[in-house]
């Protein structure tokens, strides 16, 4: 498995039984240019109850690229379609994608032998 130097975790809420629909939307989007514009090398989607966790792995920090892509037609289309399934984790503080990005506060890696 290849590890990429940058990882970003997006956290939101998801509707019950929506995992398959969300996966289909991302599968279709990932066939287009959007992942390349943002620099996504690997995407993993997780569900924990009603919590949606979206791990983006990339060669460069994806936050700035996501901020630039918010007006891109493919980004807008995907975002609009996802609103049927996903909502902000904290609607009172959410203003845009950066407000859904978790802050890493600890990392551990074994020392190579």
Steps between C-alpha positions, in 0.01 A plus 500: 500500500637841403488772764458859391655783702181701545177378652187700567199371690162656429232445764126541451170331575342253264147376457432141605538246221669754271848343471428332165360821350797705621742240363327508160527880482871492581566210262348704216681818603834320538485404132508870405760774539409615850731264696790605278428871554505450875791256493313203648711184477272287717157553653345292778151549637405375847181488699468490877129505582383828352852642477653528153880488478670579171876443481682670214861399439716710270850608407426861600271653763150474347342784703616785274404305185156425643454869582579586136276224364179601681378694196597231248188354331591140592558597864170691514312211338646243740437724801141561393436127453661414834264731692235226474726278714749717690460801728751704702609347828441836670267712283551805721873523424507363143567762234689288247709185446783615728257499793451124456872412505618329817822610667759228549642520850711184522690274262718202573718304261736216585870563464626307195716205598 
